[in-house]
Amino acid sequence: MRKILCIIALSLVALTAYPLDLPEIFGDNMMLQQKTNAKMWGWSQGGSTVTITTSWNNKSYTVKADKKTGRWEVKMQTPEASYKTFSITVKGDGKTVTISNVLIGEVWFCSGQSNMEISLGGFWNCPIEGSNEAIATSGKYKHAIRFVTIPKADALEPQDKVKGKWETCEPANAPRFSAVGYFFARTLNDMLDVPVGIINCSWGGSCVEGWLPKEILETYPDGLTPIDDTDYHRKMVMYNGMLHPLMGYTIKGFLWNQGESNVGREKEYFERFQTMAKLWRNGWNQPGDKLPIYTVELPGWRYSGVNETEAALFREVQHKIAHSLANSGCVCTSDLVYEWEWDQIHATKKYEIGQRLAYLAATRDYGISGVWAENPEFEKMEEVEASEWDKAVIAGTPVAANPNDKGKVTLLYFTNALDGFDRMQDIEGFEAAGDDGIFHPAIVWSSNNDTRPLLKMVCPEVPEIKHVRYCFKNFVIGKLHNSRQLPVVPFRTDSFEK
């Protein structure tokens, strides 16, 4: 009996003698943020000593694991970004772990729902435009881009671990990469000439509440009640199972593509998204609104009807958030849908989205000049007497034959359109209304004889224009851009709601 007990005891010792453990995200091919004190953590026997050595400076860091939890944490000084690869050696409890092929560059955290989750390989009947070429040529960025995709993992309590390993950029791996994330990384690498790493932590169909913790959700009137009985509409489970285990991994900023599951609840979204941004920034030890967070405007889709406005109201809130939340921005996507995609919520154009996100990051966070990143946005309107040139434009239109015509035009002013727009005539998508709030299609053209670029508007049915809308519907293709092909943000000047 003693012999048997001795064997069991020795077996237990063998099972627990080398508990040194690292999260999967700290592994081969990983990317670390340059010129920072990059955080790294793991677990070992409580109270034991762990030594971490980085090859780029041959510096060793010694830490002690917490006596109760066994968790340890260290901050490693990282050098300037380069394409040279390094290694990290972790020693503890008689065990040595070597992490190889480590790159130092720019790390961005991507999250949201399916339009962020969708990979270069696409979904069933949901292709990505240009995907085969992007995958085929991805090997050109093998030295420069790294990706980790966090698998879907829900939990009712905050977790310490989640799976997800870094992968190199090559055709065998690229079909699994988030399309938006990949095109962002590729564009940013082309602009900065430094490695770019993407952590994709997203779940199709998730609502913003899915990425918030229980203690915050319990302060809301709807509490923890899910939107419906689907897994992806449950609250807090993505935060607990996927996000919480990654909090603190040193990054440059966040990219967020979500909103479809919150359409119709835009008023709550305005506050809850900003709460989420504050929570995330604090969780990554960057309080004071330091970490940038760039979002993607909701794509066109039918919802309750292509001419209804619940999605337009949500987009309006997205841009309000971008203006009210420090270090944030929202890229416009109104022009990135095809006519047949009115019933396809996963629009195929993802390259332009990633590109526009990269332009925001490059200009705001990396000081790249000469590139335009800000979309034209409506600024103000005024009514003036029509000039002779205006009258020549109006001649032959229904306005000229309207007995109520007062010989006036409405001027529309925009920001971020210093060199004018991409067309002079046949500008579509504008509607005008009088005091009755009934909107009618308007005639709009671009001025070419004013000191400041602007648009001019008249409307046959509305002799005295009080309110203007542009592309303010669930599904409408925006066709107006500034001279750098950045689309005009949809807007309204009224407060009428159906």
Secondary structure by P-SEA (a helix, b strand, c coil): caaaaaaaaaaaaaaccccccccccccccccccccccbbbbbcccccbbbbbbbccccbbbbbbccccccbbbbbbbbcccccccbbbbbbcccbbbbbccccccbbbbbbbcccccccccccccccccaaaaaaaacccccccbbbbbbcbbbbcccccbbbbbbbcccccccccccaaaaaaaaaaaaaccbbbbbbbbccccccccccccaaaaaacccccccccccccccccccccccccccccccccbbbbbbccccccaaaaaaaaaaaaaaaaaaaaccccccbbbbbbcccccccccccccaaaaaaaaaaaaaaacccbbbbbccccccccccccccccccaaaaaaaaaaaaaccccccccccccccccccccccccaaaaaaacccccccccccccbbbbbbbccccccccccccccbbbbbcccccccbbbbbbbcccccccccccccccccccccccccccbbbbcccccccccccccccccccc
